């Protein structure tokens, strides 16, 4: 009899020639369980999705309640749907006053696409500036602002008039001019191996965009919802973007994305032409219900408050000759090793011992540590002991 794993390889499009091939039967909290009942601690949160853990009871309750009312009704923007209205209201309530208009889409890449269109339409300009080693998704527009040629070369031509500058390099800000429609930036660079900009740099970036009339797009698709120790990562810097990108943890485990701006800026998508940006499933009622419940859990349980303390515990425990550096903020950490071979071996050996870790698209020599914010101190101590034991095995060989 053909197995699920064989069917997975046979009928499902593959993204690489070396998938992890874990077959998960059940997930709850920070744990994944395979077909044999073996437990795995998810140290990557489904790639920054499960900030409040897998299958939080209040998220499940919200999903089930919405199932009894309606699923998809019509394309985005036509009907007044309570889950979407309430979720947008809640998001706006925790954001600065100028981020008061939410456009719901289905994913982070779609949020990027919508934001790039919005910036060009609002400013009437065509120049876009992104950053070396940036990642904003892999659809054509998002790929155009990816800062790694390796992933782009097979798909050219891409969007014209896209330039790249260096992250956290003040001298490069002079390249932002009156021809620039927008600067798109991850508040913390994720796939670059977790790179954190200085406050001084972020203030200069915001000032430069304001001076020349370019819109600042901050991509917090991985950064938001407590991941860095604040609800939104830009709060660390005392700045506000013109457009904010959200996805991943936005839906509490359900697929949803959003780009958020002011009503004045967002208004240009409604005319000349009308339907300047459209989506069939954006703001899906079940996803919005799940997202609202997830955000309420994050706020009511004050999950952001303990994040910095947990970060410090990881930093305190993960000391080893093979660890060259730990970068990041909160529970968004890059553990720098010497080689991809080391990272791959650590990942494999940790998986054998029930710990799921991974690496980064643009930095294969670092390990990704980004567990659900609900991880407990004893669980952090356990996973660090496993990681250190695995590193010892590599070090002695």
C-alpha positions, 0 to 999 in steps of 0.5 A, spaced: 500 500 500 502 506 498 504 511 504 502 518 505 510 520 504 510 516 497 504 520 495 507 527 498 513 526 493 509 523 488 503 528 487 505 534 491 509 540 488 516 540 492 520 546 494 526 542 494 529 536 493 530 535 501 524 536 505 524 534 512 519 529 511 516 529 518 509 526 518 505 530 523 498 527 526 497 532 531 499 539 534 498 543 541 502 548 544 509 548 542 509 541 541 508 537 534 506 529 534 508 524 529 504 518 527 508 514 532 506 519 538 513 522 538 513 529 541 517 535 537 518 542 540 517 547 535 522 552 535 521 555 529 513 556 530 511 554 523 516 560 521 513 565 525 506 563 525 504 560 531 506 565 536 501 563 541 502 556 540 499 551 536 491 550 536 490 555 542 483 553 545 480 560 544 482 560 537 479 554 535 473 556 539 472 562 534 473 558 528 468 553 530 463 559 532 464 562 525 463 555 521 456 556 524 455 562 520 458 563 514 464 561 510 466 565 503 461 570 501 464 574 496 470 578 493 473 583 498 471 590 499 463 588 497 459 586 503 460 588 511 462 582 514 463 582 522 469 578 523 473 582 518 470 589 521 472 587 528 479 584 526 480 591 523 478 595 529 482 591 534 488 592 529 487 599 529 486 600 536 493 597 538 497 601 532 499 608 532 493 613 529 496 614 522 495 606 521 488 606 521 486 603 514 487 595 513 487 592 507 486 584 508 489 579 503 491 572 504 499 572 505 505 576 506 507 576 499 500 579 497 501 584 502 508 586 499 505 586 492 499 591 495 504 595 498 508 596 492 502 598 488 499 603 493 506 606 494 507 607 486 500 609 486 500 614 491 506 618 490 506 617 482 513 615 482 516 609 480 523 608 484 523 602 489 529 601 494 530 595 498 535 592 502 541 587 500 539 580 503 532 582 504 526 577 503 519 579 502 516 573 499 517 570 492 511 572 487 514 576 482 513 583 485 516 581 492 521 577 488 523 583 485 525 586 492 528 580 494 536 582 496 539 575 493 540 574 486 541 567 487 533 566 488 532 571 482 536 570 476 532 564 474 525 569 473 528 575 470 526 580 468 522 583 474 520 589 476 524 595 473 527 601 477 528 597 484 535 599 487 538 595 493 542 599 499 545 596 505 542 594 511 544 599 517 548 603 513 547 610 514 551 613 508 546 609 503 540 613 505 542 618 500 540 614 495 533 615 497 531 621 492 525 625 490 524 619 484 523 614 490 516 611 491 518 607 497 523 604 501 521 597 503 524 594 509 524 588 514 524 592 521 529 586 523 531 582 517 529 575 518 532 571 512 539 574 512 540 571 519 536 576 524 540 582 523 538 588 527 539 595 525 541 601 530 536 606 533 540 612 530 539 608 523 532 607 523 531 614 525 535 617 520 531 612 515 525 615 517 527 622 516 530 621 510 523 618 507 519 624 510 524 629 507 524 626 500 516 624 500 518 617 499 513 612 503 516 607 508 514 600 508 516 596 514 515 589 513 513 585 520 511 579 517 515 575 521 517 581 526 510 582 529 505 580 535 510 580 540 516 576 537 521 581 538 518 583 545 514 588 543 507 588 539 510 591 533 518 591 532 518 598 530 516 600 537 523 599 539 525 605 535 520 610 536 518 611 529 512 609 525 511 606 517 507 609 512 505 602 510 505 596 515 506 589 512 503 583 516 501 576 515 504 569 519 502 570 526 496 575 524 491 569 523 493 565 529 494 559 525 490 561 519 492 564 512 491 571 512 495 577 511 494 585 511 497 591 509 496 597 513 496 605 512 492 611 513 485 612 510 488 618 506 494 613 502 489 607 502 484 611 499 487 612 492 486 604 490 478 606 490 479 610 484 482 612 477 481 606 476 476 603 481 478 596 484 485 598 484 487 592 488 482 586 488 482 579 492 477 574 492 479 571 499 482 577 502 479 577 509 476 571 509 471 570 515 474 564 518 481 567 518 479 574 521 475 570 526 482 566 528 486 572 527 482 576 532 482 571 537 489 570 537 490 577 538 486 578 544 489 572 547 496 575 546 493 581 549 489 578 555 495 573 557 500 579 556 505 574 552 509 579 550 511 581 557 515 575 558 519 575 551 525 579 553 526 575 559 526 568 555 531 571 550 536 572 555 535 565 558 537 563 551 543 567 550 545 565 557 544 558 556 547 557 549 554 558 550 559 554 546 565 554 542 561 553 536 557 558 537 560 565 534 554 570 535 547 570 537 543 576 533 536 578 534 531 581 539 526 577 543 524 570 541 527 571 534 534 569 534 540 567 529 545 562 532 551 563 528 555 557 527 561 556 522 558 552 516 552 550 513 554 543 514 554 544 522 547 547 521 544 542 517 547 536 522 545 540 528 538 540 525 538 533 523 540 531 530 536 535 534 530 533 530 532 526 532 531 528 539 525 531 538 527 539 537 525 542 530 530 548 528 531 551 521 536 555 518 535 562 513 534 563 506 540 568 505 544 565 511 545 558 511 550 558 517 546 560 522 540 556 526 533 559 527 530 560 534 523 562 534 519 558 539 512 560 540 512 566 546 508 561 550 514 556 551 516 556 559 523 556 562 524 549 563 522 548 556 527 553 554 532 549 559 531 543 556 532 545 548 538 548 550 541 542 553 539 538 547 542 543 542 549 544 547 549 536 547 549 536 539 554 541 539 558 537 543 558 531 539 560 536 533 565 539 537 569 532 539 568 530 532 
